[in-house]
Amino acid sequence: MRLAVAMIVKDEANALPHCLSSIRGLWDELVVVDTGSTDATAAIAREYGARVETFAWVDDFAAARNFSLACCTADWILVLDADEAVDELDHGTIRAALEAPGLEAFTLWIRNYLRGGAFIGADGPPQANDGVYAQGARFSHHYSRRGLRLFRAQPGPVFQGRIHELAEPWFEDRRLPVADLEAVIHHFGKTDMDRDRAKQAEYLRLAQLEAGQHPEDPRRQYNVIQEGLMVEAWPVVLDAAAAYLAHAARAPMLVWLGGGLALQGLGRYEEALTYFQGILRQRPDHAVALGAQAESFWRLGRLPEAEKGFLMAMEADPGYTLPFLKMARMLEERPDLAGARSVLEAGLDQNPRDETLWEALVGLSARHRDPQVARDAWEALQAVPDGGRTVWHQLVIHALTAQGALEDAGRVLALGLAAFPDDAELLRLSDSMQR
């Protein structure tokens, strides 16, 4: 059985080499469809042996995806994006699956890596990274879901959906046999949240466009909620949650949670409680709903209930770090700086490589001119060497320079430039230290 890898790409020159390196030796055919790149994406793909095709973008991911499938000639197709990878550990598992009799498709785990545990995925909070795979091992958390990405070549357009395109309905509608495969697609798009957030505004536009064309389809409203949450488009999220609930007797957690978070974002904290309590009636230990409810209590001035709620959320899932961050900010406002620090340190005890917790701890020290700030920044760098966006490096360098430890300061600067070679402030420091 021959395996094709099918991809659609646009301006992915930075991410593409990692992806294509990870699948060397896995494919028999590599098809990369370019939807309008202005960088070296196409040239890089050809260097790795891809056949590059072009497709005029029509605001429809399914259309582009189906074009990529039509370009393939192999028996089976694995669908990947440029910011994804396949660990070598799973190459054999995927190749063996192609010989499975009587099956038309497989779902794989799609593991979305994160730099911290303060993220809310479609199904709830993320998990601490177990480090089993070399791919993604340096990131502290991930959230995983199954996606149908490996299937026999089909006689029609498999994917549906202008945004968050899915292959599952094609196989479900035809009752074609599908199995779960214990292999992972490693997704790195959310490890650069600035870049990811920049994409979300366009994704939200497409989701709204599709929902407008299918106003009674809850799945389209779900996509609007998902994208709207990423860019904090609170009125849009609230309207989509209401539209979903108007057309469906039951709704997934993200719909209720999205409605509540939208109300919070609009300052309607009392109304938001209804949404969170709806989740908690079904799942009293739901860490995300507990933490969100606690934030409403905080904003309403019900501080004992807020503190209790944050603690319950932490106990329910210590790997979900948003309650640690929120409670620390609440305590800082009192002000109870020692308490805020204690909460962040407790979170780091459970999640020692969580970049968001380290940012909060260093930020707390910096805001209040705590003499521990340089030590906090150094410990943060030890845990997350490429974290802090150079702020941690700068804090440590300035502290060491003030102490006259210029050699040590130079070593920290070298570490910073290794992680951030083009950072203007580090380059300025380098120039000044060489004079």
C-alpha positions in Angstrom: 0.0 0.0 0.0 1.3 3.5 -1.0 0.9 6.4 1.4 0.5 10.0 0.3 0.9 12.9 2.7 -1.4 15.8 1.6 -0.9 19.4 2.9 -2.2 22.8 2.3 0.1 25.7 3.1 0.6 29.5 2.9 3.7 31.4 4.1 5.0 28.5 6.2 8.7 28.8 5.5 9.5 28.9 9.2 7.5 25.8 10.2 7.6 23.6 7.2 11.2 22.2 7.5 10.4 20.8 10.9 7.2 19.1 9.6 8.8 17.6 6.5 11.9 16.5 8.4 9.6 14.6 10.8 8.0 12.5 8.0 11.1 11.5 6.1 10.8 7.8 5.3 7.1 7.7 6.0 5.5 8.7 2.7 5.6 7.4 -0.8 4.1 10.6 -2.2 4.2 14.1 -0.8 1.7 16.6 -2.1 1.9 20.2 -0.9 -0.8 22.6 -2.1 0.2 26.3 -1.9 -2.7 28.7 -1.5 -0.8 31.9 -2.1 2.6 32.0 -0.3 4.9 35.0 -0.7 7.9 33.5 1.1 10.0 30.4 0.3 7.4 27.8 1.3 7.1 26.3 -2.2 10.9 26.0 -2.7 11.3 24.4 0.7 8.6 21.8 0.0 10.4 20.9 -3.3 13.7 20.5 -1.5 12.1 17.8 0.6 10.7 16.0 -2.4 7.2 17.4 -2.6 5.1 17.8 -5.7 3.9 21.4 -5.3 0.5 22.4 -6.6 -1.2 25.8 -6.4 -4.8 26.6 -5.4 -6.5 30.0 -5.6 -7.8 30.7 -2.1 -11.6 30.9 -1.9 -12.2 31.4 1.8 -12.8 27.7 2.2 -10.5 25.3 3.9 -12.5 22.2 2.8 -12.2 23.3 -0.8 -8.4 23.6 -0.6 -8.2 20.4 1.4 -10.2 18.5 -1.1 -8.1 19.8 -4.0 -5.0 18.4 -2.2 -6.7 15.0 -2.0 -7.5 15.1 -5.7 -3.8 15.6 -6.4 -2.8 12.4 -4.7 -2.4 9.1 -6.5 -1.5 6.8 -3.5 -3.8 4.2 -1.9 -3.9 6.0 1.5 -3.7 9.6 2.5 -2.4 11.2 5.7 -3.4 14.8 6.1 -1.0 17.2 7.8 -0.5 20.9 8.4 2.8 22.8 8.3 2.8 23.4 12.0 2.4 19.6 12.7 4.8 16.7 12.9 4.8 12.9 13.3 7.3 11.4 15.7 9.5 8.6 14.4 8.0 6.4 17.1 4.7 6.3 15.2 6.0 5.8 11.7 5.8 2.0 12.0 2.3 2.1 13.5 1.0 4.2 10.7 2.5 2.1 8.0 1.2 -1.1 9.6 -2.4 0.4 9.7 -2.4 0.6 5.9 -2.6 -3.2 5.7 -5.5 -3.5 8.1 -8.3 -5.4 6.3 -11.8 -4.0 6.0 -11.0 -0.5 7.2 -11.4 2.7 5.3 -10.0 5.3 7.8 -8.4 5.9 11.1 -8.6 8.6 13.7 -5.3 9.7 15.3 -4.6 11.7 18.4 -4.0 15.4 17.6 -1.8 16.7 20.4 -1.8 20.5 20.7 1.2 21.7 22.6 1.1 24.6 25.0 3.6 26.6 27.0 1.4 26.5 30.1 -1.7 24.9 31.6 -3.9 28.1 31.6 -5.6 27.1 28.3 -9.1 25.9 27.9 -9.5 23.4 25.1 -12.6 22.2 23.4 -13.1 19.4 25.9 -11.7 21.1 29.0 -8.3 21.8 30.5 -4.9 20.6 29.1 -2.8 17.8 30.4 0.8 17.9 31.7 3.2 16.6 29.1 4.4 13.1 29.8 7.5 13.5 27.6 7.1 10.1 25.9 7.6 11.6 22.5 10.7 13.6 21.4 8.4 15.8 19.4 7.0 18.4 21.8 8.9 17.2 24.8 10.1 20.7 25.8 6.5 22.0 26.2 4.8 21.7 29.6 1.3 20.9 28.6 -0.9 19.8 25.7 -4.6 19.1 25.0 -5.5 16.2 22.8 -8.5 15.2 20.7 -9.1 12.6 18.0 -9.3 13.6 14.4 -9.8 11.6 11.2 -6.6 12.2 9.3 -5.7 8.9 7.7 -7.9 7.2 5.1 -8.1 5.3 1.9 -8.3 7.5 -1.2 -12.0 8.3 -1.7 -14.0 8.9 -4.9 -15.3 12.4 -3.9 -14.7 15.5 -1.8 -14.0 14.1 1.7 -13.8 17.3 3.7 -16.7 19.6 4.8 -16.7 23.0 6.4 -15.3 26.4 5.4 -13.5 26.5 8.8 -12.5 23.6 11.0 -13.0 21.3 8.0 -13.9 17.7 8.9 -13.6 14.4 7.2 -15.7 12.5 9.7 -19.1 13.2 8.1 -18.1 11.7 4.8 -17.3 8.3 6.4 -20.3 8.5 8.9 -22.8 9.2 6.1 -21.6 6.2 4.1 -21.2 4.0 7.1 -17.6 3.3 6.2 -15.6 1.4 8.8 -13.3 3.7 10.9 -11.0 2.7 13.7 -8.9 4.5 16.3 -5.2 4.4 15.8 -2.8 4.9 18.7 -0.6 7.3 16.9 -0.1 11.1 17.4 0.0 14.1 15.2 2.0 16.7 17.1 0.6 20.3 16.6 2.8 23.3 17.5 0.6 26.2 16.4 -0.4 27.2 19.9 3.1 27.4 21.2 3.4 30.8 19.5 0.2 32.4 20.9 0.9 35.8 19.2 1.0 34.2 15.8 -1.9 31.9 16.6 -4.0 34.9 17.8 -3.2 36.8 14.6 -4.8 34.0 12.6 -7.9 33.8 14.8 -9.4 37.0 13.5 -9.5 35.6 10.0 -10.7 32.2 11.3 -13.5 34.0 13.2 -14.5 35.8 10.0 -14.8 32.5 8.1 -16.7 30.9 10.9 -19.2 33.7 11.0 -19.6 33.6 7.3 -20.4 29.9 7.4 -22.7 30.3 10.3 -24.6 33.0 8.5 -25.1 30.6 5.6 -26.3 27.9 7.9 -28.0 29.7 10.8 -29.8 26.6 12.2 -26.7 24.3 12.2 -25.4 24.2 15.8 -22.0 22.9 14.6 -21.4 26.2 12.7 -22.3 28.2 15.8 -19.9 26.0 17.8 -17.1 27.1 15.4 -17.9 30.7 16.0 -17.8 30.2 19.8 -14.4 28.4 19.5 -12.8 31.1 17.4 -14.5 34.0 19.2 -13.1 32.9 22.5 -9.6 33.1 21.2 -9.9 36.8 20.3 -12.3 37.7 23.1 -15.1 38.7 20.8 -17.6 38.5 23.7 -20.8 39.8 22.0 -20.2 37.4 19.1 -19.6 34.4 21.4 -22.6 35.2 23.5 -24.9 35.4 20.4 -23.5 32.1 19.0 -24.0 30.3 22.3 -27.6 31.5 22.5 -28.1 30.4 18.8 -26.6 27.0 19.5 -28.9 26.5 22.6 -31.9 27.6 20.6 -31.4 24.8 18.1 -30.1 21.9 20.2 -31.6 20.2 23.2 -28.1 19.4 24.5 -24.8 21.3 24.1 -21.2 20.5 24.7 -19.3 22.0 27.6 -17.7 24.7 25.4 -21.1 26.2 24.5 -22.0 26.7 28.2 -18.6 27.8 29.1 -18.3 30.1 26.1 -21.6 31.8 27.1 -20.5 32.3 30.7 -17.0 33.6 29.7 -18.6 36.0 27.3 -20.9 37.4 30.0 -17.9 37.8 32.2 -16.0 39.6 29.5 -19.0 42.0 29.2 -19.0 42.6 33.0 -22.2 40.6 33.6 -20.8 38.4 36.3 -24.0 37.5 38.0 -25.6 36.2 34.8 -22.4 34.3 34.0 -22.9 32.2 37.2 -26.0 30.6 35.6 -23.9 29.1 32.8 -21.1 27.8 35.1 -23.5 26.4 37.6 -25.3 24.5 34.7 -22.0 22.7 34.1 -21.3 22.1 37.8 -24.7 20.5 38.3 -23.6 17.8 35.9 -19.9 17.7 36.8 -19.3 19.1 40.3 -15.5 18.6 40.0 -15.2 20.4 36.6 -12.0 22.4 37.1 -12.7 24.9 34.4 -16.2 25.7 35.5 -15.1 25.9 39.2 -12.4 28.4 38.3 -14.7 30.4 36.1 -17.4 30.5 38.8 -14.8 31.6 41.3 -13.8 34.5 39.1 -17.4 35.7 39.0 -17.5 35.6 42.8 -14.2 37.6 42.9 -15.5 40.3 40.5 -18.8 40.5 42.5 -16.8 41.0 45.7 -17.7 37.7 47.2 -14.1 37.0 48.2 -14.5 34.0 50.6 -16.5 32.1 48.0 -14.0 33.1 45.3 -11.1 31.8 47.3 -12.9 28.6 48.1 -13.8 28.1 44.5 -10.2 28.7 43.2 -8.9 26.2 45.7 -11.5 23.6 44.6 -10.5 24.1 41.0 -6.8 23.6 41.9 -7.6 20.4 43.8 -9.8 19.1 41.0 -7.0 19.5 38.4 -3.6 20.8 39.6 -2.4 20.8 36.0 -4.9 23.4 35.0 -3.1 26.5 36.0 -5.5 29.3 35.3 -7.0 29.2 38.8 -3.5 29.7 40.3 -3.0 32.7 38.1 -6.5 34.2 38.9 -6.2 33.6 42.6 -2.8 35.2 42.7 -4.1 38.3 41.0 -7.0 38.5 43.5 -4.6 38.2 46.4 -2.3 40.8 44.9 -5.2 43.3 44.8 -6.0 43.0 48.5 -2.9 43.4 48.8 -1.6 40.1 50.1 1.7 39.8 48.2 3.0 36.9 50.3 -0.2 35.0 49.6 -0.1 35.7 45.9 3.5 34.5 45.8 2.6 31.4 47.7 -0.2 30.5 45.3 2.1 30.9 42.3 4.8 28.8 43.9 2.2 26.1 44.7 1.3 26.0 41.0 4.9 25.7 40.0 5.4 22.8 42.4 2.8 21.0 40.4 3.8 22.4 37.0 7.5 23.3 37.1 7.9 24.1 33.4 4.7 26.2 33.1 5.8 29.4 31.3 2.7 31.4 32.3 3.2 30.7 36.0 6.8 31.8 35.8 5.8 34.9 33.9 3.3 35.7 36.7 5.8 35.1 39.5 8.5 37.2 37.8 5.9 39.9 37.0 4.7 40.0 40.6 8.3 40.5 41.9 9.0 43.2 39.3 5.8 45.1 39.9 6.5 45.4 43.6 10.2 45.9 43.3 10.9 42.7 45.2 14.6 42.1 45.5 14.0 38.4 44.6 13.1 39.4 41.0 16.4 38.5 39.5 16.5 35.2 41.3 13.0 34.5 40.2 14.0 35.3 36.6 17.0 33.0 36.8 15.0 30.1 38.2 12.4 30.7 35.4 15.2 30.5 32.8 16.4 27.2 34.3 12.9 25.8 33.9 12.0 27.3 30.5 15.2 28.4 28.7 13.4 30.0 25.8 10.7 31.7 27.9 10.2 35.2 29.1 10.5 36.9 25.7 14.1 38.0 26.8 12.7 39.9 29.8 14.0 37.2 32.2 17.5 37.3 30.5 17.6 41.1 30.8 16.7 41.1 34.5 19.4 38.5 35.3 22.0 40.3 33.1 21.3 43.7 34.7 21.5 42.1 38.2 24.8 40.4 37.5 26.3 43.5 35.9 25.3 45.6 38.9 27.2 43.0 41.1 30.2 43.2 38.9 29.8 39.6 37.7 30.4 40.4 34.1 31.5 37.0 33.0 28.3 35.4 34.3 26.3 38.2 32.7 28.0 37.4 29.4 27.0 33.7 29.7 23.4 34.6 30.3 23.5 37.0 27.4 24.8 34.1 25.2 21.9 31.9 26.3 19.5 34.7 25.5 20.9 35.2 22.0 20.8 31.5 21.3 17.1 31.5 22.0 16.3 35.0 20.6 19.1 35.8 18.0 17.4 38.8 16.5 16.2 40.5 19.7 17.0 44.2 19.5 17.5 44.7 23.3 19.8 41.7 23.7 21.9 42.8 20.7 22.1 46.3 22.3 23.3 44.8 25.5 25.8 42.7 23.6 27.2 45.8 22.0 27.5 47.7 25.3 29.1 44.8 27.1 31.8 44.5 24.4 32.9 48.2 24.7 
